[in-house]
Amino acid sequence: MINRVKQHYDVAVVGGGAAGMMAAIQAARQGCNVVIVEYNDRLGRKLLATGNGRCNFSNLTPELSNYRGAAPDFVQTVYRQFDVDATMAFFRELGIEPINKDGLLYPRSQQASAVVEVLQMELRLLQIAVIYSAPVKKVERLASCFSVVMTDKSMLTAQNVILATGGQASAIRGSSGDGYYLARLLGHSIVTPMPALVQLHSNLSYLSTLTGVRTNACVTMTVDDAVVGSECGELQWTEYGISGIVVFQLSRFASYALEAKQQVNCQIDFLPDITPQASLEDLKIRFWSHGYGKTTSEALIGLLHDKVIAVLLDSCEIAADMPADSCSMEQLLQLHQRIHSFVVPINGTHGMKHAQVTAGGVDTAELNADTMESRIVPGLFFAGELVDVDGICGGYNLQWAWSSGAVAGMHVKRTKYDSDQTT
Ligand SMILES: Cc1cc2nc3c(=O)[nH]c(=O)nc-3n(C[C@H](O)[C@H](O)[C@H](O)COP(=O)(O)OP(=O)(O)OC[C@H]3O[C@@H](n4cnc5c(N)ncnc54)[C@H](O)[C@@H]3O)c2cc1C
């Protein structure tokens, strides 16, 4: 039996994360009577974990190339209405003073909790109702409004519904993927959700040697031998594969390619800041001019991490204890090639549980980018990670949550409710 909550709202926001709280605030500022229905016993649980607890909440240059969902134009249209400047003005007004670290924006206090707190203060000020520990299991379109049914069978009605349940990444923080189910029930298509900003798995035999090593490198990902992207920075080696921001940025390509049974490789350049020509000359000097009395492995000390040296030499079948000056040109060329293009085959990701973001989601072709409203169900809006838009690391995903949430909240309709129509 369903326990009908008597109250009716102009707007019900399903999910009280970044996008949901922003949407609720904007809707309430239009004069709407708003409720947030949240799965967890608190709001903004994932927000607290962002930026290692410091919340990299935006980026000064939200270029479209940093978004990798289905339709970059869609993101642009949303940002035209609520951009980084609007976001900064919004947070400044709430009390958050942003600081800029190479374009990445954080609260000056460097506390993600501060962002959650100021949003909650604003929710209270605007008298936005919050229902906690209330997973929504069904949203249904009635004659002139929506019913929102929770798992304990309680129900409320609302003129507009904003679905902001997040994706599936990092489920421990409440992202159960329920939003996809709710959206499908309402007739929406879902682009297959996949882990993004995630570590990658490999069956490379050298992983046991390399585990724990951090190297500066450029990583170029190929899918069926075609280059899909390249990133430079710190590469981390783990017992299961490779990690670090350079890997995160490329991971969504691997997720979809592996799903399609394509072959994924990462080519590692261990000396990205030295031209191949210069590094070959350096190898000749190290091995032939200065190599007297040294082993091959000793000749490379100071240039590369010692564990990387061991792996590179072994992969070229050059004995680590062989005299450096007895290396042939052919061996040096092979070593040189491995240094600049060491291939790591990728056979999986570390999974949704460890991913920071979900790629895929509600198909943007079925949404109006000017309003974030469904083209299928009038009065139904979407915001945040639930939508098929994902960004790279650097504050892009939260900026998407703020912008899409704000646009959805700004476009809800405030119409007179006729209670007879819900019965
Ligand atoms: C460890 C980590 C670090 C990150 N760091 C950054 C960073 O520094 N910068 C950045 O830009 N991005 C970062 N991200 C990504 C960013 O946190 C997300 O993209 C963003 O939080 C998405 O916001 P959202 O509101 O769409 O979804 P969420 O924040 O996931 O919020 C969705 C809410 O909906 C609720 N919900 C789900 N299902 C239901 C249901 N059935 N009924 C009711 N409520 C429901 C959830 O409990 C949750 O509160 C990070 C992610 C992780 C996991």
The ligand as a MOL file (V3000), in Angstrom:
LIG
                    3D

  0  0  0     0  0            999 V3000
M  V30 BEGIN CTAB
M  V30 COUNTS 53 58 0 0 0
M  V30 BEGIN ATOM
M  V30 1 C 36.4830 10.4700 -5.2980 0
M  V30 2 C 35.9110 11.4730 -6.2770 0
M  V30 3 C 36.5530 12.7010 -6.4490 0
M  V30 4 C 36.0390 13.6440 -7.3650 0
M  V30 5 N 36.6590 14.8490 -7.4710 0
M  V30 6 C 36.1570 15.7820 -8.3250 0
M  V30 7 C 36.7230 17.0810 -8.3900 0
M  V30 8 O 37.6270 17.4490 -7.6280 0
M  V30 9 N 36.2110 17.9630 -9.3170 0
M  V30 10 C 35.1470 17.6180 -10.1440 0
M  V30 11 O 34.7400 18.4400 -10.9660 0
M  V30 12 N 34.5750 16.3960 -10.0600 0
M  V30 13 C 35.0270 15.4820 -9.1630 0
M  V30 14 N 34.4170 14.2600 -9.0640 0
M  V30 15 C 33.1940 14.0060 -9.8740 0
M  V30 16 C 32.0040 14.7400 -9.2490 0
M  V30 17 O 31.9800 14.4770 -7.8650 0
M  V30 18 C 30.6670 14.2910 -9.8700 0
M  V30 19 O 30.7390 14.4060 -11.2640 0
M  V30 20 C 29.5340 15.1480 -9.3220 0
M  V30 21 O 29.4420 14.9870 -7.9240 0
M  V30 22 C 28.2110 14.7650 -9.9720 0
M  V30 23 O 27.1890 15.4790 -9.3390 0
M  V30 24 P 25.6820 14.9660 -9.3970 0
M  V30 25 O 24.9150 15.8520 -8.5150 0
M  V30 26 O 25.2800 14.7930 -10.7950 0
M  V30 27 O 25.7420 13.4990 -8.7750 0
M  V30 28 P 26.0820 13.0590 -7.2790 0
M  V30 29 O 27.0320 13.9810 -6.6500 0
M  V30 30 O 26.4720 11.6140 -7.3980 0
M  V30 31 O 24.7120 13.1950 -6.5250 0
M  V30 32 C 23.6110 12.3600 -6.8200 0
M  V30 33 C 22.7570 12.2400 -5.5760 0
M  V30 34 O 21.5920 11.4920 -5.9030 0
M  V30 35 C 21.3190 10.5770 -4.8600 0
M  V30 36 N 20.5270 9.4720 -5.3950 0
M  V30 37 C 20.9310 8.4720 -6.2170 0
M  V30 38 N 19.9000 7.6420 -6.4710 0
M  V30 39 C 18.8300 8.1300 -5.8180 0
M  V30 40 C 17.4700 7.6940 -5.6800 0
M  V30 41 N 17.0090 6.5990 -6.2890 0
M  V30 42 N 16.6440 8.4210 -4.8920 0
M  V30 43 C 17.0720 9.5490 -4.2630 0
M  V30 44 N 18.3500 9.9910 -4.3550 0
M  V30 45 C 19.2130 9.2950 -5.1280 0
M  V30 46 C 22.7000 10.1750 -4.3660 0
M  V30 47 O 22.6490 9.6530 -3.0560 0
M  V30 48 C 23.4560 11.4890 -4.4610 0
M  V30 49 O 23.3570 12.2360 -3.2790 0
M  V30 50 C 34.8930 13.3130 -8.1510 0
M  V30 51 C 34.2530 12.0810 -7.9640 0
M  V30 52 C 34.7470 11.1750 -7.0380 0
M  V30 53 C 34.0370 9.8510 -6.8490 0
M  V30 END ATOM
M  V30 BEGIN BOND
M  V30 1 1 1 2
M  V30 2 1 2 3
M  V30 3 2 2 52
M  V30 4 2 3 4
M  V30 5 1 4 5
M  V30 6 1 4 50
M  V30 7 2 5 6
M  V30 8 1 6 7
M  V30 9 1 6 13
M  V30 10 2 7 8
M  V30 11 1 7 9
M  V30 12 1 9 10
M  V30 13 2 10 11
M  V30 14 1 10 12
M  V30 15 2 12 13
M  V30 16 1 13 14
M  V30 17 1 14 15
M  V30 18 1 14 50
M  V30 19 1 15 16
M  V30 20 1 16 17
M  V30 21 1 16 18
M  V30 22 1 18 19
M  V30 23 1 18 20
M  V30 24 1 20 21
M  V30 25 1 20 22
M  V30 26 1 22 23
M  V30 27 1 23 24
M  V30 28 2 24 25
M  V30 29 1 24 26
M  V30 30 1 24 27
M  V30 31 1 27 28
M  V30 32 2 28 29
M  V30 33 1 28 30
M  V30 34 1 28 31
M  V30 35 1 31 32
M  V30 36 1 32 33
M  V30 37 1 33 34
M  V30 38 1 33 48
M  V30 39 1 34 35
M  V30 40 1 35 36
M  V30 41 1 35 46
M  V30 42 1 36 37
M  V30 43 1 36 45
M  V30 44 2 37 38
M  V30 45 1 38 39
M  V30 46 1 39 40
M  V30 47 2 39 45
M  V30 48 1 40 41
M  V30 49 2 40 42
M  V30 50 1 42 43
M  V30 51 2 43 44
M  V30 52 1 44 45
M  V30 53 1 46 47
M  V30 54 1 46 48
M  V30 55 1 48 49
M  V30 56 2 50 51
M  V30 57 1 51 52
M  V30 58 1 52 53
M  V30 END BOND
M  V30 END CTAB
M  END
